[in-house]
């Protein structure tokens, strides 16, 4: 079976990452096993040197490594200096299992508390140093030097950092800039190929050819999303490579190129939306020379996309070609009469939108510097106090309790190996919420298989220490694939790599079998403590978090839809759409987390329904964004400057406002309905407040039209198209306020009005599907009750009237 380009790229990445990791570990092993006496005297903890390497160099670039050097230095200052003072005051001889656990927990709390200002790698390194400093100090007792012991931990960290830098420079440095540049190039080629496939499907005469092209385009879309993740992953590292760029005068890459390419995705999703509807394009619209004209439009769009990536073009395509009007678009002089024609016009609108985005200049910063910096002094002065927010204190509290409990129980089980219970908790700390049981499971499995591989390597190569290091290379390759897999992820891959290197990379630590058993047990103690603290302090299920995020997504949809017809500024509309996208991304994340969480005795999570809701909400967000683009194009054509058409334009505004107001009201009601714990709890609350009866007409706020007939959106669409045809008779030549004649591009107005009509039709359909899915979600949570959304909403309004 032939390997795909994606598979070859993954193999190259994993091999490169494994080679550099193995080289860095070999450097540490050579220095600690064969190095001079003074290295052994100061680098007393080579195990933590290996841990530092795994934390920094895994899938790293030169920028990541340079940042890792700074983060390791910052972490050492956070942990070592306070530890020296603490050991001086307490005295290592007076340390007990309890005082050691308490001191480590307090130190960990201080490190984790600045939740947003400290990088995750720095926190993990600092927490690992804290575990070694206090637990090893407790193990050695009076023999521990309060000053030299923490400094030896710092020296072990420094050796791991130096090994990372050397490994990244051999044979050539891997640059984040090159990764971003290659990803941008791949996205550019990906986008041009998808445009060709969508155009081929659009002009295809049979459904089979069209669906085959759409399937290929969707597969390329998934590849494109991976490339965007690569850009997002390496863009922060590019900042750390700017100094080498200035020194060696390397060519840098434009930071905004990835964002511009990603902004084109909305137009491609619109093309896919047209083709996914499976609505046949009327043959009369593609008759004559229309297909040839569409190919010319396609070439213009592809040319503009290539110029975003600075791809040199042949001289046969002159610069003036971009300014030449499209004959296909110029023939569009009338608004379509039937809804069946709207997909054709909307596809052309997406082509024009794609070209507009690709040729647009980078937007200026939305917030002015003086506005952005206003109150910055006050913000900085309150930065420490803001860290005491409950959302920021909770991660620090959970970590400190987990770490302290793991150290205490691990020391009680085996005093010489007690720090192995705390290290897994320290180096796997995560600021974001994780699926507790899933992550603990993959960490345990990774530790076990890594440790077993290490024991087998020691048994096979017992007398050949050098060969033991060579046996790490295939394991690092395997761990790299584990890190990129959906089953294990980064947590499982890192645990597997550390489990093997801690056995194969050291000597004089006793029998490998005994060490492996002790370390596996200590690791399970640490993971059990993490799970127990998580369940006690924050027992919220991922399913409940997903439900809460669904309600917040409806609230964001309400705010986004409410702005249409309210004459909001472009900045306000873009900000509301960005907020909605962020909530939908969180909803996707929490839905996947809830799927991985065991249900136990709770109601099973309705994952399929949430996925359908996410899909419909994403489509609705796209349609609102398309509507915003269309309204913006109309404004540019002097839409509001035609006195003879103001009345008709007002009717069009009323049509759009009627639909968006209906969507916003439904979104608001869905927000309140999805927040319900259960229908029984609602009935009890009504009985407690004495509201045993409820009325449909409550308050001054209009009630949403639940279960509206399918003909209702069709009526709105037909009325809208009728008003648009009235516009086409008089809006194309307008007078501005000063009496000067202003020419209006007729084709642009027709495309924009038709695109709005397509959005009106699709938003009505998606709203009905969302209503059905919400009803299904509520029914799955209340299986013994009959669900009527209108009745539930009225009861909620009655409760809070």
N, C-alpha and C positions, 0 to 999 in steps of 0.2 A: 504494500500500500504506500503510495507516494505521500511524503510529508508535505504539509502545507507551509506557506510562508510564515504563518503565525506560529506553527510548531517549531520551525527552524529558529525563529526569533527567540522563543522561550528557551530552547536548548542553548543558544548562544548566551543568553542572559544568565541562566543557571550555571553553565560551565564557568563563565567569567567570575560570577559571584563565589562559586565554590573554590576556584583557583586562588582568588585573593584571600578568602577566609583561611584556606589551608596554609597559604604562604605566611600570613600573619601569625597563625598558631605555631608554625614551624619556627619562626623567628623567636617567639616567646619560649618555645621548648628548647631551642638551641642555647638561648641565653641562660635559662634556668638550670638546664641539665649539664651543659658543657661549658658554661661561661666561667669567668674568673670568680674568685672567692668573694670579692666585694659586691658583686651583683647578687649572689645568693644571700649575702648578709642583709641587704636592703630590700630585695624583692622576696619577701617571706611568704607571699600568698600568690603563687602563679595561677592558682585556680581562678582568682578574681581577674587576673590579666586575661585569661581566656573568656571570662564572662564579659569583660569590657569590649573585647574584640567582637564577640557575637552581637552585642548591643549596638555597636557603631558601624561595623563594616558590612553587615548583611545588606546586599543589594545597594551598596553605597557608591557615590561618586566622589570626585575630589572635593567638591563643595560640601558634601555631607561629612567627609572626614575632617576637613578644616573646621567645620562647625562643631564636630564631635570633640576636637581638641579643646575648643573654648568651653563647651558644655562640661567636659570632664574637669577642667580647671575650676569652673564655677561650682560644680558639685563638690569638689574636694574642699573648697573654701566653706561651703555650707555645712559639711559634715565633720571634717577633720579638726578645724580650729575649735568649734564648740566642744568636740569630744575630748580634746586635750585639757580644756578647762574643767570639764565634768570629771574626768578621771583624776585630775589633780585634787579636786575638792573631795570626791568620795573616797578615792583610794582603791585600786584594783583588788587588794586583799579583802576588802569589806563587801565586795560584790556577791550577791546571791542570785538565784534564779529569778526571784521576784523583782529585786532592785534592777537587775540587768534588763528584764523585760520592760519595766517601767521607764528606765532611762532611754531605751531604744524607741519605745512608743512615743515619748515626748519629743525626742529628736526628730522622729519621722513626721509627727504632726506639724512641726515648724517647717520642715522641708516641703511638705505637700500643700500647706495652706495657701500660698500664693498660686492659686489654681491656673490663672491665665498668663502670668508673667514668666513662668519657668517652663522650659521645654521638657517634654516627657522623658527624653534620654537622660537629661541632667538629673531629673528626679530619681530615675531608676539607678543610676550610678551612685548617687548620694545615699539612697536607701540601702544599697548593697554594702557600701562602705560602713554605714552605721551598724549593720548586722555584724560584720566582721570585727569592727573595733570593740564593741561592747561584749559580744558573746565570746570571742577569743580572749578578751581581757578577763572575763569571768572564768574561762577554762584554765588559763595559766595562773590566775590568782596573783600572789605577791611577786611572781617572777615577771609580771608585765610592767614595762617601762611606760609611764603615762604619756611621755612625749614621743619616744621612738616608735612605739607600737602603732599609733595612728599614722606616723610618717611612713612606716613600712607599708601600710595599706595604700597610702597615697603613691608611693613608689611603684607598687604593683599595678596600680591603675595607670600610671605614667608609662610603664613598659608596654601595656596593652595599646595605649594611644599611639606610641612611637611605632609599634609594629603595624598598626593600621595605616599610618601615613606611608611607611616604606612599602607596604604591600600594594597600596593604591598607585604608587609611582612606577611599579614594575609590571610589564615592560613599558607601557605607556599609560599615562593617567586617564581614567575614565571621567569624562566631563559631563556635568549636568547640562551645560549649554549644548553639547552635541546631542544628548538624549532629547532635549526639547526641540532642537532643530530638526532632527530626524523624524520626530513625532509630528511636527508641523508639516513637514514634507509629505509624510504618509497620509495625514488628514487631507491635505490638498489634493493628492491623487485619489483618495477615497471619495471625496466630495464630487470631483469631476466624473468619476466612474458612476456614482449614484445618479448624478444628473442625466447621464447618457442612458442609464437603465430605466429611469423613470420616464424619460422622453420616449424610449423605445416601447415601453408598456402603454404609454398614453396614445401613441400612434398605431399600436398593434391592431390588426384586423380580427384576430381571434383571441378568446379569453385565455387559452392555455399559454400562449406566448407572453401575454401581459402578466399573468400570475408568476410565470417563471422569472421574468425580469424583476418583478417586485420582490420575490423571495431572495434573489441575489442581492438586491439593494438592502433588504433588511438585515441580511447576514453582514454586509459591509457596515451597516449602521452599528451593529454590536461591536465590530472591530474598532470602529471610530470612537465609541465610548471608552474602550480600553486605552486608546491613544490619548484621549482627553485626560484620563486618569493619570497617565504617565506624565503629561505636561504639568498637571496639578501637583503631582508628587515631587517633581524636580525643580519647579520654578523657585521655591524658597532657597534651594541650594545654589542657584545661579548667582545670588547676591554675594556668596562667599567666594566665588571665583572671579569677581571683578578685579580684585587686586592682582592676581596672576595675569589677567588679561591686560591690565595696564603695564605690568612689568615686561611681559613677553610680546605685547602688542598683537594678541590673537584677535580674531574677528568675533565680535559678540553677536548675539541674536536679539531681535526685537522682542521685548517682554510682552507687548500687546498683540502679537501675531496670533497666539493661541486663543486669546479672547475673541478676536475678530473672526477667526475660523469657527469657533463654537457658536457665535451669534448667527452663523448661516444655517445652523441646524433647524431653526424654526421654519425656514422656508422649505427645507427638505421634508420636514414632518408634514407640512401642508400638502406637498405633492403626494406623499404616501397616504394621507387622509383621503384625497380624491380617488386614488386608485384602490384603496381598501374598501371604499363604499360600494364597489362593483356596479356602479351605475353606468350603463353604456353611454358613451359620448355620441350625440346625434351625428349621423354620417354627413349631414349637410354642413356642419361646422368644420369638418376636416376635409372637405372637398376642394378640388382645384389645386392651387399652389400653396395651400395653407401649410401642408407638411414640410415643404421646402423652406417656407418662411420660418417655421418653427425650428428647423435645423440651424438656420442662420442665427436665430435668437439663442439657441443652445451654444453655438460657437462663441458668441459674444459673452455669454455668461461664463463659459469655461475659460475664456481669455482673461476675464477680470479676476477669476479665482486664482489662476496661475500667477497673475501679477501680484497678488497678495503674498505669495511665497517667493516672489522675485525670481521666477523661473524664466530664463531667456526665451523670447519668442522669435519665430522666423521673420525675416524681413518682409515677407509677402503680406503680412498683416500690418497695415499702417496704423499709426496712432489715431488718425481721424476716423477709423472704423467704429471706435467706441462712441463717437458723436453722431453717427449716421442713424436716422430714425428707422425703427423696425416697421417694415411694410405690413407684417402680420398684425401688429398692434394698432397701426394707424387705420386699419380697415374697421376697427371696432368703434362704431359710431352710435350704436343704439343699445340700450339696456335690454337684456334678454327678457322675452315675454313669458317664458315658462320656467318653473324651477328645474326642469331637466337640463337646461342650458347652463345653469350656474356652475357645475363642476368644471366645465371647459374654461370659463372665464376665471375661476378661482385658480386653476392650474397656471394660467398665464400670469395672473397676479403674483403667484409665488415665484415664478421665473423672474419677473421684474423686481420683486422684493429681494431675491437672491443677488441680482446684479447691483441693486442699490446698496445693499449691505457691504458687498465686496469692494465697491468703489468709494464708499463713504470714508471720510477722514475720521481719525480717532476723536471720540467725543471729549469735550473738556470736562474737567472735574465738576461733578454736580454740586458739590458744596464748596463755596468760596473759602479761601484760606482764612480770612478773618472770621467767618462764621464757624469754621471748623475748629479754630483755635480759641474761640471765645470760651472763657471759663476754664482754659486748660490748666491754669495755675491752681484753681479750685479743685479740679479733677485730680491732679497729682497729689494735692495735700490730703485728699480723702481716699487715696488709693489703698492705704493700709486698712482703713475702717471698712471700705467696701468689701474687703476679703472676708469679713465676718458675716457675710450673708449666709443664710442657712444652706443654700445650694452649693456654696463653696466650702463651708465647714464640714458638710456631710462626707465628701470623699476623704478629707484629712482624718476625720474621726474614724471612719470605717477602716482605713489603712492602718492607722496607729493601733487600733484595738486588735485587728487581725495579726499584725506583726508582733505586738507584745504577747498575745496569747500563743502564737505559733512558737516564739522563742521560749516561752515559759514551759509549754508542754513538751517541746522538742528537747529542752535541757533536762527535764525530768525523765524522759525516756532514755536518752543517752547524752550525758554531759559532753563527751568529746566530739560528738557530731550534732550538737544542738543547733548550730548555725545553718545546717542544711534545711531545717524546717522554716527558718526565716528568709533565706535567700530566694526561694521561689516566689514568696509573697512580695518581696522587695523588687525583684527584677521584672516581674510581670504586672506591675502596677499600671492601671489605665485610668485616664481622667474621664473618658466617655463611658456611658453605661454599656455594659456587656451582658450577654446571655450567660448568667452565672453558672448554670449546670453544664452548658455546652463548653464554655471556656475551661472550666475545671476538668472536664472530661478529656479534652484534647491536650491539655497540659500534662495530665497524668499519663495518658497514652504516649505522648512524646517523650516524657522522662523515662518511662519504662523501656520503650524500644531503643532509645539512645543508650541507656545504661546496659541493656542486654548486649547491644552491639559492641560496646566498650569492653565488657567482660569477655566476649568471644574473641575480640581482637587481642586482648592480653593473653588469653589462653593459647591462641594460634601462634602469636609472635612474642612469646614470653621472653626469649633471649635476644630478640632483635628490636632494640628500642627505636632505631631509625625507621624500620619498616612499619612500626606501629604508627608513626606520624604519616607515612604514606597512605596507610589504610584510612586515614581521615578524609582524604580527598573524595573517594566515592560516596562516603557518608554525607559530606557537605553537599554534594550534588543532589543526593536523595532528599536531604533536608530542605534544599532550595525549592525542589518540586513540591514538597509538603507545604512550604510557606505559601506557595501560589495556588494550592488546591482549596476547593470550597470546604472539604471535609475537615482539614486541620487548620488551615490559615496560618498567620504569622505566629500566633501563640504556640501552636503545636510544633511548627518547624523550628523555632528557637529552642524550645524545650528539648527536642530531639538532638539538636546540635550540641547543646550544653551537656546533655546527659552522656554523650559519647566522648567529648573532648576532655571532660574532667577525669575520666579513667585512663584514656589512651595518652594523654599529654602530661602525666605526672608519674612519679615513682616514690617509693618509700612511704606509701599511705596504707600499707597493710595488704592483706589478701583481697584481690579484686572482688571475689564473691561476697565476702563479709561487708566490704565497703558498699557494694551495689545494693545489698539487702538493707543496710542501715540508711542509705541515701533514699531509696524508694519509700521506706516507711516514714522517714522524716519529711519527704516531699508530700506524702499523703496527709501527714499531720498539718502541714502548712496550708494545703488546699482545703482541708476540712474546716480549719479555722476561718478561712476566707468565706466559705459558703455559709457557715454558721452566723458569722457577724453580719453578712449581707442579708440573711433571712430575718435576723432579729431587728436590725436598724432600718432596713429599707425593704420590707417584704412585698413591695409592689410587683405584681406580675407584669411581664412584658406585654401581655394581652391588654391589661388595663392601661399601660402607657400608650399602646397603639390606639386604643379607644379614645384616650384623651387627646392624642395628636390628631385623630380624625376630626374631633370637635373643633380643634384649633384651625385645622385646614378649612373647615366650613366657615369659620369666622374670618379667615383671610380671604376666602372667596366672596364672602359678603362685602368686605371692604373694597375688594377689587371691582366687583360688579356695580357697587354703589357709585363709583366715580364716573361711570359712563352716563352722560346726560347731565352731570353736575358741573360741566365746564371746568373740570380740573386741569391743572397744568400737566405738561408732558412729564415733568419730573415726578409729580405725585403718582401718575399712572404707572410709570416704570418702577417706582419704589414699591407700590402695592403688588405689582406682578412679581417682582423679585421676592417679596415676602411670601407670596403664595407658593412660589417655586421652592423656597427653603422649607416651608412646612410640608410640602409634598415629598421632598427628599427625606425629611425626618420620618414621615409616615411610612415610606418604603423601607427605611432602615428598621423601624420598630416592628413592622409587619414581618420582616425576615427574622428578626430576633424572637418574636412570639412563636413563629413556626418551629424554631429550634428548641423552644422551652417545653419541658414535659408538663402535661396538664394536671397530673396527680388526681385529686378529687374535685378539681374545678371543672367548670363547663369548658368543653374543648373550644379552641380558638377557630373561628370561621375564616381560615386563611384565604380560601378561594373568593369569598365575598369581598374581603378587604382588597384583594388584588384587582378585582373588577372595579371596585370603587376608586382605587388609585388610578386605574387606566382611564376611567371616565372623567375624573377630576383633572387629570393631566390634559386630556383632550379639551376640556372646557377652559382650562388655563391657556392652552394654545389658541383657541378660538377667540378668547378675549384679547389676547395679544395681537392676533391678526386684525381684529376690529380696531384696536388702537393704531396699528400701522395704516389701515385704510382711512381712518378719520384724519390721521396726520397728512396723508397724501392729498386728501380733499382740501384740507386747510391750506396746503401749499399752492393749490390751484385757485385760490381766492374764493373759496366756497361761500364765505359769509358776505361777499361784496356784491352780490347780484340783487338789486332791489326788487326786480320783477319775479324773483324765485324765492323770496324769503318765506312766503306763506307755505310753499310746497316743501321747502327745506325744513320748516318747522314741523310739518307733518311727518317727515322722515325721522327727525329727532324724536318725535313722540313715539313712533314705532319702536325705535331702538330703546328708548327710555322705558317703554312698557315692558319689553322683554327683559332688559337687564334688571329692572325693578322686581319683576317676578322672580328672577334667578336669585337676587339678593335676599328677598323675603324667604324663599325656600331654603337658602343657605343658612339664614339666621335660625329658622325653625329646626333644620337638621342639626345645627350646633347645639341647641337646647335639648333636642330629643336624644342625641347620642351621649349627652352627659348624664342621662338618667342611669342610676344604679340598677333599678329594676322597676317594672310596672307595679309590683306589689308595694314597693317603697313609695311610689307616687300616690297610690291610693291611701296608704297610711298617713302620708303627709296631708292629703286633702281632708281626711277624717279628723286629724288632729287640729287642723285649723278651722274646722266647721264648714268647709266648702264641700258639702256632699253633692251639690248640684253645680253644673257649669253651663255656660252660655257660649254659643258660637261667636257672637259679636261681643268682644271684650276689649276695652281700651280703645284708643284712638289709632293705634297702628293697624294698617291693613292686614288681613289674614292671607297667608299664602294659599294659592290654588292647588291643593293636593289633588292627584289623580285627575288632572285635566284631560279632556278627550284629545285623541291624537289629531283631530281636525283643528284644534285651537292654534298650535304653532303654524299650521298651514294657512289659516286665515290671516295671521299676522304677516306671514311671508308674502301672500298675495297682495295684501294692502300695501306692504312695503314696495313691492315691484311696481305696483300701479303708481305710487308716488314718485318712484325713480324715473318712470317713463315721462312723467310730467316735468321732471327736472331736465331731461335731455332736450326739451324743446327750447329752453331759455337760458340755461346756466353757462353755456359755453362761450359767451361773450359778456363780460361783466365790467361794470364801471367802479373804480375805486372812489374813495372819499373825496379826492381832489378833481374828479371828473375826467381823469385820463382813462383811455380805453385799455383794458387788460385782456390779453388773449389767454384762453384757457385750453390746455391740452385735452381734447375731447376724449381720446382713448384712455388717458389716465383716470378721468372722472368715471368713465364707463367701467373700467376694471375695478376701481375702488368701490363704487356702488354695488357692483355685482359680487365682489368679495364680501361685502357686508351682508348681502342677501344670503350667500352661502353660509356665513357664520350664523345668521339668524336661524336658518333651517337646522343646522347641526346642533346649535346650542339647545334648541327645543327638544331634540331627540336625546341628547346626552343628559339633560335635566330629568327626563322621564326615566331613563335607565338608572340614574343616581337615586331617584325616589324609590324605585323597586329594590335596589340594593340596600338602602337604609332600612326599608321595611323588613328585608330578609335578615339583616343584622339584628334588629330589635326582636324579631321572631325567634332567632336562634338563641338569644339571651333570655327569652321568656317563652319557652316551648309550650307551657300550659295555658297561655293567654292568647286571646284573639287581638291582633295588632291592627289598629286603625290610626294612621299617622295624624289625620285631622283631629280626631278625638283626643289623642295624646297631647297634641300641641295646645288645644283649647284648655285641657286640664292644667297644663303647665302655666298657661297665661292666667287661669283662674287662681292658681296657687300664689302667684306673685302680683296680683292686681292690687 
